[in-house]
Amino acid sequence: MGTYGRWPLRLAGYLVVTLVAAYVVTSIGVGYYDARECPHPDLDADCDAALGGLVWGAAAVGVCVVLVVTIESILWSKRINRRAELEGR
Protein backbone atom coordinates (compact mmCIF):
# COMPACT_ATOMS: atom_id res chain seq x y z
CA MET A 1 0.00 0.00 0.00
CA GLY A 2 2.70 2.47 -0.86
CA THR A 3 5.04 4.10 1.59
CA TYR A 4 2.49 4.66 4.32
CA GLY A 5 1.40 1.06 4.89
CA ARG A 6 -2.05 0.21 6.14
CA TRP A 7 -2.14 2.37 9.26
CA PRO A 8 -4.41 5.06 7.73
CA LEU A 9 -7.04 2.40 7.02
CA ARG A 10 -6.69 0.96 10.51
CA LEU A 11 -6.89 4.43 12.02
CA ALA A 12 -10.09 5.19 10.10
CA GLY A 13 -11.54 1.83 11.14
CA TYR A 14 -10.64 2.37 14.78
CA LEU A 15 -12.19 5.83 14.70
CA VAL A 16 -15.45 4.65 13.12
CA VAL A 17 -15.79 1.70 15.50
CA THR A 18 -15.04 3.92 18.50
CA LEU A 19 -17.62 6.53 17.46
CA VAL A 20 -20.30 3.91 16.80
CA ALA A 21 -19.55 2.13 20.09
CA ALA A 22 -19.66 5.42 22.01
CA TYR A 23 -23.00 6.36 20.42
CA VAL A 24 -24.58 2.96 21.04
CA VAL A 25 -23.33 2.71 24.63
CA THR A 26 -24.40 6.29 25.36
CA SER A 27 -27.89 5.54 24.03
CA ILE A 28 -28.10 2.38 26.13
CA GLY A 29 -26.91 4.30 29.19
CA VAL A 30 -29.45 7.07 28.69
CA GLY A 31 -32.22 4.50 28.30
CA TYR A 32 -31.10 2.65 31.41
CA TYR A 33 -30.94 5.76 33.59
CA ASP A 34 -34.12 7.16 32.07
CA ALA A 35 -36.03 4.02 33.04
CA ARG A 36 -34.39 3.65 36.45
CA GLU A 37 -33.83 7.18 37.72
CA CYS A 38 -36.62 9.06 35.94
CA PRO A 39 -39.72 6.87 36.31
CA HIS A 40 -42.12 9.83 36.17
CA PRO A 41 -41.23 12.02 33.20
CA ASP A 42 -44.36 14.15 33.67
CA LEU A 43 -43.14 15.44 37.04
CA ASP A 44 -40.79 18.39 37.23
CA ALA A 45 -37.89 16.45 38.69
CA ASP A 46 -34.22 16.54 37.89
CA CYS A 47 -33.25 13.72 35.61
CA ASP A 48 -29.59 13.09 34.96
CA ALA A 49 -30.10 10.29 32.45
CA ALA A 50 -28.10 12.13 29.80
CA LEU A 51 -25.19 12.59 32.17
CA GLY A 52 -25.23 8.91 33.10
CA GLY A 53 -25.30 7.97 29.42
CA LEU A 54 -22.36 10.25 28.69
CA VAL A 55 -20.36 8.58 31.46
CA TRP A 56 -21.08 5.21 29.88
CA GLY A 57 -20.04 6.59 26.47
CA ALA A 58 -16.79 7.96 27.89
CA ALA A 59 -16.07 4.58 29.46
CA ALA A 60 -16.68 2.94 26.06
CA VAL A 61 -14.16 5.31 24.46
CA GLY A 62 -11.65 4.39 27.16
CA VAL A 63 -12.17 0.69 26.50
CA CYS A 64 -11.75 1.26 22.76
CA VAL A 65 -8.48 3.12 23.34
CA VAL A 66 -7.14 0.23 25.43
CA LEU A 67 -8.18 -2.24 22.73
CA VAL A 68 -6.53 -0.18 19.98
CA VAL A 69 -3.27 0.08 21.92
CA THR A 70 -3.34 -3.67 22.57
CA ILE A 71 -4.05 -4.54 18.93
CA GLU A 72 -1.38 -2.18 17.64
CA SER A 73 1.16 -3.55 20.16
CA ILE A 74 0.50 -7.09 18.96
CA LEU A 75 0.78 -6.05 15.30
CA TRP A 76 4.00 -4.14 16.01
CA SER A 77 5.47 -7.15 17.81
CA LYS A 78 4.60 -9.44 14.90
CA ARG A 79 6.19 -7.01 12.42
CA ILE A 80 9.39 -6.85 14.49
CA ASN A 81 9.54 -10.65 14.74
CA ARG A 82 8.91 -11.10 11.02
CA ARG A 83 11.56 -8.53 10.16
CA ALA A 84 14.07 -10.25 12.47
CA GLU A 85 13.34 -13.63 10.83
CA LEU A 86 13.84 -12.19 7.36
CA GLU A 87 17.14 -10.61 8.36
CA GLY A 88 18.30 -13.89 9.94
CA ARG A 89 18.54 -12.76 13.56
C-alpha positions in Angstrom: 0.0 0.0 0.0 2.7 2.5 -0.9 5.0 4.1 1.6 2.5 4.7 4.3 1.4 1.1 4.9 -2.0 0.2 6.1 -2.1 2.4 9.3 -4.4 5.1 7.7 -7.0 2.4 7.0 -6.7 1.0 10.5 -6.9 4.4 12.0 -10.1 5.2 10.1 -11.5 1.8 11.1 -10.6 2.4 14.8 -12.2 5.8 14.7 -15.4 4.6 13.1 -15.8 1.7 15.5 -15.0 3.9 18.5 -17.6 6.5 17.5 -20.3 3.9 16.8 -19.6 2.1 20.1 -19.7 5.4 22.0 -23.0 6.4 20.4 -24.6 3.0 21.0 -23.3 2.7 24.6 -24.4 6.3 25.4 -27.9 5.5 24.0 -28.1 2.4 26.1 -26.9 4.3 29.2 -29.4 7.1 28.7 -32.2 4.5 28.3 -31.1 2.7 31.4 -30.9 5.8 33.6 -34.1 7.2 32.1 -36.0 4.0 33.0 -34.4 3.7 36.4 -33.8 7.2 37.7 -36.6 9.1 35.9 -39.7 6.9 36.3 -42.1 9.8 36.2 -41.2 12.0 33.2 -44.4 14.1 33.7 -43.1 15.4 37.0 -40.8 18.4 37.2 -37.9 16.4 38.7 -34.2 16.5 37.9 -33.2 13.7 35.6 -29.6 13.1 35.0 -30.1 10.3 32.4 -28.1 12.1 29.8 -25.2 12.6 32.2 -25.2 8.9 33.1 -25.3 8.0 29.4 -22.4 10.3 28.7 -20.4 8.6 31.5 -21.1 5.2 29.9 -20.0 6.6 26.5 -16.8 8.0 27.9 -16.1 4.6 29.5 -16.7 2.9 26.1 -14.2 5.3 24.5 -11.6 4.4 27.2 -12.2 0.7 26.5 -11.8 1.3 22.8 -8.5 3.1 23.3 -7.1 0.2 25.4 -8.2 -2.2 22.7 -6.5 -0.2 20.0 -3.3 0.1 21.9 -3.3 -3.7 22.6 -4.1 -4.5 18.9 -1.4 -2.2 17.6 1.2 -3.5 20.2 0.5 -7.1 19.0 0.8 -6.1 15.3 4.0 -4.1 16.0 5.5 -7.1 17.8 4.6 -9.4 14.9 6.2 -7.0 12.4 9.4 -6.9 14.5 9.5 -10.7 14.7 8.9 -11.1 11.0 11.6 -8.5 10.2 14.1 -10.3 12.5 13.3 -13.6 10.8 13.8 -12.2 7.4 17.1 -10.6 8.4 18.3 -13.9 9.9 18.5 -12.8 13.6 
